[in-house]
Amino acid sequence: MTGDVAAFVRDQLGHEPKNLSLFELALTHSSVGRDSYERLEFLGDRILGMVIATALYRRYPNEPEGSLSKRYNGLVDRETCASNGREIGVPALIRLGKQAREDGASQSENVVGDVVEALIGALFIDGGIEAAERFILKLWEPDLTSQRRAPQHPKSELQELAAAKGCKPPVYELVGRTGAHHAPKFTIRVSVNKLGEASADGSSKQEAETAAAEALLAQLK
């Protein structure tokens, strides 16, 4: 495992590790024991946000704050983190307890996304902000490039549509939660009085709310 992690850090993160145990910790889920990636994920989340915000500030010098925020939210969300993590082979290296492994936690969007942020935290501690920034900008470059227009978040779009039609704001309701603790599935129903309602699932409440808003927008278009 140690050799695999060292090769992964060099080949995929572009960094020669000084303290390999940091990266092993970044790949360790809480189902294994007391020590896990959670503190590194907390740090990496902030580093990712700073690097992406700075990149957007420099790349779009004429855009207002609102448009930059829309771009930012689409780049640092769990789905994007997990997608980029899968691209570099993160799931195969995640250390899991027996039950979590059998439950498929290595494919969970939450887990993979969290591990990516933990790896960023480990990079920052082991190599400084330059190492973390280099990795982030390389891995996120396709996402940054593909954002030719600031995306409209589905929840914001639905709220604007409701207002335009003279309706009250959308109401989001949690109607179900299933799955293991490390791989939950939330079901959210969104309704707009006089317009309709729709339900959708997600691995977090935020993800399910977004999917529900998308579903209702699809009905109304």
Rosetta blueprint (number, residue, H / E / L):
1 M L
2 T H
3 G H
4 D H
5 V H
6 A H
7 A H
8 F H
9 V H
10 R H
11 D H
12 Q H
13 L L
14 G L
15 H L
16 E L
17 P L
18 K L
19 N L
20 L H
21 S H
22 L H
23 F H
24 E H
25 L H
26 A H
27 L L
28 T E
29 H L
30 S L
31 S L
32 V L
33 G L
34 R L
35 D L
36 S L
37 Y L
38 E H
39 R H
40 L H
41 E H
42 F H
43 L H
44 G H
45 D H
46 R H
47 I H
48 L H
49 G H
50 M H
51 V H
52 I H
53 A H
54 T H
55 A H
56 L H
57 Y H
58 R H
59 R H
60 Y L
61 P L
62 N L
63 E L
64 P L
65 E H
66 G H
67 S H
68 L H
69 S H
70 K H
71 R H
72 Y H
73 N H
74 G H
75 L H
76 V H
77 D L
78 R H
79 E H
80 T H
81 C H
82 A H
83 S H
84 N H
85 G H
86 R H
87 E H
88 I L
89 G L
90 V L
91 P H
92 A H
93 L H
94 I L
95 R E
96 L L
97 G L
98 K H
99 Q H
100 A H
101 R H
102 E H
103 D L
104 G L
105 A H
106 S H
107 Q H
108 S L
109 E H
110 N H
111 V H
112 V H
113 G H
114 D H
115 V H
116 V H
117 E H
118 A H
119 L H
120 I H
121 G H
122 A H
123 L H
124 F H
125 I H
126 D H
127 G H
128 G H
129 I H
130 E H
131 A H
132 A H
133 E H
134 R H
135 F H
136 I H
137 L H
138 K H
139 L H
140 W H
141 E H
142 P H
143 D H
144 L H
145 T H
146 S H
147 Q L
148 R L
149 R L
150 A L
151 P L
152 Q L
153 H L
154 P H
155 K H
156 S H
157 E H
158 L H
159 Q H
160 E H
161 L H
162 A H
163 A H
164 A H
165 K L
166 G L
167 C L
168 K L
169 P L
170 P L
171 V E
172 Y E
173 E E
174 L E
175 V E
176 G E
177 R E
178 T E
179 G L
180 A L
181 H L
182 H L
183 A L
184 P L
185 K E
186 F E
187 T E
188 I E
189 R E
190 V E
191 S E
192 V E
193 N L
194 K L
195 L L
196 G E
197 E E
198 A E
199 S E
200 A E
201 D E
202 G E
203 S L
204 S L
205 K H
206 Q H
207 E H
208 A H
209 E H
210 T H
211 A H
212 A H
213 A H
214 E H
215 A H
216 L H
217 L H
218 A H
219 Q H
220 L H
221 K L
